[in-house]
Amino acid sequence: MRACGGGPDLYFQWEAASGGQALLGTETLAIRLFNAGYGLKKAVLEIDGLDASGREIFSIRQTAEELPRGREHRMEVPSYEVPSDPADLAVTLLSADLGEDA
C-alpha cells in the first residue's frame, strides 16, 4: 500500500474491480483505503489518474462516509469516468471530520 497525500496514516492500493491488473483499460477501478490513524468521517478524497509520464489524465472527487481506525474501505471509480487506462493513481485526502474512535 502507498501513502495518501494530505492524510498521515491513510494508505491506498488500486486494481481493476474484478481483481488484479486491468486487461482492456476499460474496467472499473477499485481503490482500497486503509486507515492506520484516527477514525475519519465524511472524508473527501481526490483521485488522480496519471499516464506513464506522470501527467494527469483524470481527476475525480469521492466521499467516504466513514474510515474507521484499523479498517479497510473500498471505493470504485466507474469506467465511464476513466477516459484512458491510467499507469498510476494518486489519492489525496482533501478534508475530513474526526470519527468516534478519534
Secondary structure, 3 states (H helix, E strand, C coil): CEECECCCCEEEEEEECCCCCCCCCCCCEEEEEEECCCCEEEEEEEEEEECCCCCEEEEEEEEEEEECCCEEEEEEECHHHCCCCCCEEEEEEEEEEECCCC
